[in-house]
């Protein structure tokens, strides 16, 4: 069964993860936790071209769960065939659950908005307003914010993890443009040597964001706040 209890450095409200999409993530972020898998089965699963694990589409997803769908990949990355997305969304829609869909390409979430289950939460990652090489070939943060702004039918979150050094005014403007009900902030847990903000800049960001949204601090943020 592909439905797994949530564990580790996960969002506390998520009850399960479900990862029916195999293949190497097309965004190529240097800090991705999937890059550090060493179990042969997982290395094999997250290598090669995007593909759907057909057996997962027979999974009983239960009811009244809150499932992070494709937590180890990006379902909406450019290059993931549309039929894969349709089949995964259709299976989600067969069960009465809440679902988290998180993508660094919310433009494609917008394209599939009419096919999302009713109790979906949409999230994008905005780890900085800048571009750093570790971000691979992901859409630029300002593009992510613009497309999040275009989504109106669903609850929206923003995740700032792993947080990287940023420009305070510009970062606040991007997050505000997303109009999120909640912002989740976390630090690098993988020792990836990322450029990180000072404690003072981080606290200033939190203070400003709290004026218009709810902040959820992930436990790994404590390292930057010492």
Secondary structure, DSSP 8 states (H G I E B T S, - for coil): --EEE--SS--TT--EEE--EES--TT--TT-GGGG--SHHHHHHTSSS-EE-GGGGG----SS-EEEETTTS-TTSTTS-HHHHHHHHHHHHTS--EEEEE-S-HHHHHHTGGGS-TTEEEEEE---SS--GGGTT---HHHHHHHHHH--SSEEEEEETT-----HHHHHHHHHHHT-SEEEE----S--------HHHHHHHHHHHTTTSEEEE-GGGGGGG-
